[in-house]
Amino acid sequence: MLNEIKSIESNAKKLAAIDDSDVPLLFFVSKGEVTGFDKNEWRTYVIDYISKKANGEYLLLDCAHSVHNIEPALIHAESIKFIESLR
């Protein structure tokens, strides 16, 4: 996990360089706690990436990085809305 965190910036750049898909994406963006990045820096990576996607959306959450453990009901509800909006 530590290696993943240390590599996030370079991995995000690699992905942006090769990813030309238009798959619908919904990102739940934490405050970045425990990632080694401050809140604004963490969110900038995600927002920059998703803003270049034709079918991408994001929600900013006021919680630590493990959003699936902290906000499962919200993630469920918003995921259902997002999926239904694709129909």
N, C-alpha and C positions, 0 to 999 in steps of 0.2 A: 504494500500500500504506500509506503514511503517513496519507493521508486516511482510509482504512478504519479504521486503528487509532484515530485521533483520534475517529472517529464511532461506535465500537463501543457505548458506553454508550447514546447516544441511539438508535441503530439497534435495539439489543436492546429498549429500551422501546417503540419503535414496533411492532416485531414482536409483542411480548407483547400489545399492545393490539388487534391485528387478527387474531391467529392463534388460531382456535378449532378447528383440525383435530385429528383423532385418529390421524394417520399414525404408525406405529411409528418411533421414533427411537432411535438408538444414538450417543451422543457419546463421543468419545475426548478427554479433557480434559488438556491439557498443564499445565506449571507456569507458563505464560504468559510465559516468557522472550522478549524482543524485542518484546513487545506494548505496552510502556509501562506495564503494570499489574503490581503485585506478585502473587505466587502466590495469596494468599487472595482478593484482589479479583477477579482473573481467573476463578478457579474459582467464586466466588459468582455471577457473571453467568450462567454456564452452569447451575449447579445450581439456581438460582432458576427459570430458564426451564424446565428439564426436569422439575422437581418438580411443575409445574403441568400436565404432559401425562399423560394416562391411559396412554399406551403408550410412555413414554420411559424410557430407561436411560442410565447413563453409567459410564465407567471413568476413574478418575484415574490418569494416567501420570506417572512421574517423569522427564520429558524436556522438551526445549524445544518451542516451538510447532509446528514442522513435523513433527508426529507421523507423517505418512505416509512421510516420508523416514527417520525414526529407528526406528520400530517396525512396519515393513510386515508382518512375519510375525504379530505379535500382532494387528494390525488385521484381517488376513485370517482368522485362526482365530476371533477373537471375533465378527467379522461373520457368519461361517458359523454359529456357535452361535446368534447372535441371530436370524438368518433362519430357521433350523430350528425355533426355539422358537415361531415365529409360526404354524406349521402346525397 
